[in-house]
Amino acid sequence: MKNPYDYLFNGVGFVFIDLLFLGKADTDILPDFIGYLFFAYGIHLLPSFHNLKRWSKNFAIILVVLSFFVELDRWLGYKILGDIGVQFMQFLFIVFMYVVFQLLLHIHKNKPLEAKTFRTYQKFMAFMLCGFVIQSFSINVNATMRENVHFIGSILQLLAFLFFLFYFRACHKYYKENKVHSLE
């Protein structure tokens, strides 16, 4: 059986990492909608029949469509959505990760990964929300400080990504050591 955590990690990587082609701000080599496709498939592989699985998979598919239009807007240079579209997608990503963590907490209930899942969930959400709020309100700061404030928000979100990376390693190790065909 394929490891669902590989797909979840790839999804987070595609959403978090923006590799720019030739340094142009509107050409992301790792588009977010592919990351959400990884999420949808990884959630599909998770062994659960809980409603959270269905909701989170459907939410991932909705995010595939929305992020495609945000990316298309950036690629074509129309800037119809502007920075609001990117901020809105970031907010939806935080809500989506909340649902994914709730699903993972349900799956890992009474298992060795339950405590690690809960600690990662708390730290991930705290850093992502703080970074999001700081970046959202950086437009209210004068132009000389805006870049520094935006950088602080980015660092907080990078820390959230690193917490998820360490969580992924623990899940991957557990999955491989126990040769689990089903996480339940």
GUTI-678696 format. One line per 4 residues: number of its first residue (from 1); for each residue x, z, y of C-alpha. Coordinates in steps of 0.001 Angstrom, whole numbers. Layout:
NUM	X Z Y ~ ...
This chain:
1	0 0 0 ~ 1174 -715 3497 ~ 2110 2200 5698 ~ -511 2516 8467
5	1929 4475 10640 ~ 4165 1408 10928 ~ 1295 -498 12487 ~ 323 2393 14781
9	3914 2703 15965 ~ 4206 -1051 16531 ~ 987 -892 18528 ~ 2320 1876 20760
13	5573 -36 21166 ~ 3846 -3232 22271 ~ 1613 -1363 24711 ~ 4382 797 26189
17	7262 -1650 26364 ~ 7106 -4447 28899 ~ 9880 -6973 28293 ~ 9923 -9434 31116
21	10890 -13064 30592 ~ 13637 -14038 33049 ~ 12844 -10927 35088 ~ 9486 -12229 36262
25	6926 -9446 36641 ~ 4085 -11585 35323 ~ 5594 -12659 31971 ~ 5482 -9902 29369
29	7134 -10976 26103 ~ 5398 -8141 24214 ~ 1783 -8505 25387 ~ -448 -5464 25096
33	-3238 -7249 23260 ~ -925 -7786 20269 ~ -227 -4043 20333 ~ -3936 -3330 20165
37	-4218 -5722 17203 ~ -1536 -3638 15467 ~ -3574 -541 16288 ~ -6742 -2042 14829
41	-5008 -2989 11585 ~ -3191 348 11305 ~ -6456 2219 11814 ~ -8065 -34 9214
45	-5372 1057 6717 ~ -5908 4772 7351 ~ -7753 6407 4457 ~ -10854 7822 6041
49	-14535 7071 6131 ~ -15184 9189 9192 ~ -17051 7710 12161 ~ -13914 8183 14268
53	-12207 5481 12226 ~ -14949 2977 12938 ~ -15103 3948 16619 ~ -11355 3819 17127
57	-11056 455 15345 ~ -13884 -989 17457 ~ -12318 514 20588 ~ -9005 -1175 19672
61	-10758 -4526 19320 ~ -12427 -4078 22714 ~ -9016 -3253 24199 ~ -7590 -6433 22635
65	-10110 -8497 24597 ~ -9757 -6546 27853 ~ -5970 -6507 27777 ~ -5920 -10233 27016
69	-7804 -10882 30243 ~ -5533 -8532 32209 ~ -2458 -10285 30771 ~ -3989 -13705 31416
73	-4632 -12673 35016 ~ -966 -11694 35358 ~ 344 -14824 33585 ~ -1690 -17210 35719
77	-774 -15340 38873 ~ -4338 -15054 40155 ~ -4075 -11311 40698 ~ -7877 -11072 40703
81	-7690 -7686 39023 ~ -4464 -6680 40763 ~ -3022 -3256 40061 ~ -6513 -1885 39436
85	-6715 -3823 36157 ~ -3400 -2401 34974 ~ -4399 1151 35970 ~ -7783 745 34286
89	-6118 -438 31066 ~ -3741 2514 31242 ~ -6698 4879 31562 ~ -8458 3205 28627
93	-5238 3514 26596 ~ -5190 7279 27213 ~ -8834 7560 26121 ~ -8065 5398 23088
97	-5096 7565 22085 ~ -7348 10627 22364 ~ -9696 9068 19801 ~ -6773 8024 17565
101	-5315 11533 17632 ~ -8723 12990 16785 ~ -8852 10649 13797 ~ -5325 11640 12730
105	-6214 15322 13079 ~ -9216 14710 10828 ~ -7076 12893 8241 ~ -4288 15495 8268
109	-6590 18506 8121 ~ -5161 21152 5751 ~ -2066 19034 5107 ~ 1592 19576 6102
113	1276 17172 9046 ~ -1665 18967 10685 ~ 413 21265 12915 ~ 2798 18449 13905
117	-153 16192 14716 ~ -1768 18827 16919 ~ 1450 19660 18809 ~ 2200 15982 19385
121	-1379 15387 20513 ~ -1153 18183 23102 ~ 2192 17040 24506 ~ 1342 13351 24433
125	-1918 13822 26304 ~ -409 16191 28879 ~ 2470 13872 29736 ~ 347 10710 29718
129	-2329 12217 31963 ~ 203 13671 34402 ~ 2073 10363 34561 ~ -1172 8444 35039
133	-2368 10697 37863 ~ 1006 10576 39613 ~ 1181 6787 39368 ~ -2426 6342 40452
137	-1995 8414 43571 ~ 1433 7047 44446 ~ -321 4481 46654 ~ -1233 7346 48992
141	2420 8230 49542 ~ 4386 6545 52306 ~ 6339 3454 51300 ~ 9761 5132 51311
145	8700 7698 48699 ~ 6325 5533 46649 ~ 8994 4157 44321 ~ 10384 7635 43578
149	6930 9063 42871 ~ 6105 6097 40650 ~ 9401 6642 38800 ~ 8475 10284 38079
153	5166 9167 36579 ~ 6975 6589 34467 ~ 9419 9203 33168 ~ 6524 11450 32115
157	4920 8584 30227 ~ 8250 7733 28617 ~ 8450 11323 27372 ~ 4979 10912 25862
161	6204 7779 24077 ~ 9215 9699 22729 ~ 6949 12471 21415 ~ 4912 9844 19589
165	8141 8324 18241 ~ 9195 11685 16752 ~ 5704 12155 15328 ~ 5850 8686 13797
169	9158 9528 12116 ~ 7655 12685 10598 ~ 4601 10773 9330 ~ 6736 7945 7995
173	9021 10422 6215 ~ 6032 12256 4718 ~ 4487 8980 3627 ~ 7701 7794 1944
177	8721 11133 355 ~ 5366 11722 -1260 ~ 4949 8058 -2175 ~ 1415 8459 -1015
181	-924 5634 -1916 ~ -3625 7404 20 ~ -3073 10002 2684 ~ -5983 12071 1354
